Amino acid sequence: MKFSRKLITVLLSACTLAAAVPSIPAMADSQKVVTLGADLTEEQQTMILKYFGIYGESNIETLTITNEDEREHLGSYIPLEQIGTKTYSCALVSPTTSGGIQVKTANLTYVTSNMIASTLSTAGVVNCEVLAAAPFAVSGTGALTGVLMAYETASGETLDETKKETATQELVTTTTISDSIGTVEATQIVNETKIQVIQGDVVSTGDIEVIVDTVAEEENVTLSDEDRALLVELMEKIAEQDYNYEEMSETLERVEENLDSLLSEESDDTADDSDEESTEVVTEAASEAEGSSESTAEESEASALAEDSILLNTDESALGSDVIFDATDESALAETEASAETETEASDDFGFDITVSDSYEDTTGNEDASDSADADGSTDADSSSDDASSGEDVSQTEGADIVVDFETTDAESADETEAAQTETETESETEGLVQGVISISELVLDPNTDEDATENAAIEAGRNYLTISTQRTDLVAGTGTISVYDAADGSLIETVEMSDTTKVLSEPITDVEKLYELGEWTEGTEFRIYLDSPLAADMSYYIIIGDDALTTADGSASIQTALDDYIISWQFDTLSYGIGLDETVDGVTVNSTVTGTLYVDAETSTYALLDSIAVDGVETLAEGTAIAFTESSTFELTIGQSGEAVIHVSYYDSAETMNLVNEASYTVTVKE
């Protein structure tokens, strides 16, 4: 979930390639097929259909993609707890007869259009147009499931099962490697290695290893032993298939040129890392976005996309503001830019925003959102951005191309927009920002327990705190906020002020095993944020961290969402079962009574036993005194010994058969 500081990336390579490619006709005997995530609300489905430009059309087949579908396709490569329990990704697929694979995405923060295009080629798709989207920001790792199912339905073609499995493995390998070297770099090294293996008809493991090492060296990338092994294993599987490079070349070479362009611009961005130079980049990018109609016409003429391409007929305003767009052909993004420039009334009747602002409002039109709006119609989130709300707020993801804010209602001239954005950027440098920026990549949110972890981890219900860990030891809680949202409808559940010492606790991490699990750290700091209510069962949550939530002890650096390279949010799911205690910053003391809640999943179990309490590894619950539960309920507990106590619950199908179904545990520090 990474943001680049540059506002707009123009894929020059896409223009060069597209100039020689004719418009893409749709496949004569095929049809468009749309897939919708099973956990979308009716309003969210409407948002997606409007974005796809097919709302109200009756001749388009619709498939519903369930979490079970995702688990079936991804379960061999992704832990089930990471897949989560909810499905929100959607797709519109239209097979074509030429032009390779063209992809446009909206609100996919981890999986890019180039990644999807390359992966689909591995699945055996040759020519196709794909829209992949979600109503709010998701990683997109589950998007491939819906795209493949839609393609087979639309084309009437059954793809080879081994190739589909290999495609899934490729997507997982790419996203795994990207955790270490970056999304663009990972996509490039996988794509380039695949080209050489297929084009050279390479089959031996030794030759594959040479190719992997050579490509990594040429791209100036250092792969860990684990990532190298993953890539070699993937290429061995690809080498076993009968791929025809001529059929794949258009897609793979387009992806290669796109990535080369992105890396070139990324390199330029790194070179221009000062605040003053960043302002120049913002101004220059805004000027490009406001380019003349003559330039836009030339880009459209050079496009490989037909006028009726599904990539050109999207309704960006349907998804609201701060939407992340990305495409394999930049003309599809030029269309997005044009929409942003000419939009005068944001159509967001069904939308809501996941933003990187401290202040977040639901835009579905509910009373709470209406009450929080200013007299001029702007929300708190709008006003928090000061002058930026009067112009377009356009940002870019790494590997994605534009984030467009459709809240603007002023049709400003190019000069006015450039001046406003330059002024805003200059003010941001001088007002309220500390000298350094703490990157979100330096933080780890539990339950996402890996560095740079993606969303949709799944944890047991009942916990009443969140944990943020960092390898740094110079950070303290700042004046910003941590906000918890219901991912299903975007509603705000709770906001915690990081300066509230009754809710926020920070302490050094001394557990060696924990440091190793977090990323082989040697030291670190943990921030525990306590919530008013425990995390409910069977829910999806967003956690958004605001400006100045963490800062250095000397005040020289702080989290700043506008300048960070990462989207400031995490998502996770809760399971249908779990256990929690009403723990606070003050902790639990010996022999004090604490209230807990135990959640029972009635669909899988009818009998639960709180059967163990171990303090510092020593069992303290007397045999035969286990607490039995037949439904979700509260309980009271007294722990008579100080130390780290682990409370364990076993879930059974019934009290009679006692077949173990699930287990849950809660760890609490008991103080003297």
ABEGO torsion letter per residue (X at the ends): XBBBABABBBBAAAAAAAAABBBBBBBAABBBBBBBBAABBAAAAAAAAAAAGABGBAABBBBBBBAAAAAAAAAAABBAAAAEABBABBBBBBBBABGEBBBBBBGBAABBAAAAAAAAAAAGBABBBBBBBBABBBAGAAAAAAAAAAAAAAAGBBBBAAAAAAAAAAAAAAAAAAAAAEAAAAAAAAAAAAAAAAAAGBABAAAAAAAAAAAAAAAGBBBBAAAAAAAAAAAAAAAABBBBAAAAAAAAAAAAAAAAAAAAAAAAAAABABAAAAAAAAAAAAAAAABBAAAAAAAAAABABBAABAAAABBAAAAEBGBBBBBABAAAAAAAAAAAAABABBBAAABBBBBABABBBBAAGBAAAAAABBAAGBBAAAAAAEAAAABBBBBBBBGBABBBBAABABBBBAAAAAAAAAAAAAAAAABGBBABBBBAAABBBOABABBGBBBGBBBBBGBABBBBBBABAABBBBABBBBBBBAAAGBBABBBBAABAAABBBBBBABAAAAAAAGGBABEBBBBBBBABBBBBGBBBBBBBBBGABBBAAGABBBBAAABABBBBBBBBBBABEBBBBBBAAEBBBGBBBBBBBBBBAAABABBBBABBBBGGBBABBBGABBBBABBBBBBBBBABBEBBBBBBBBBABAAAGBBABBBBBBBBBBX
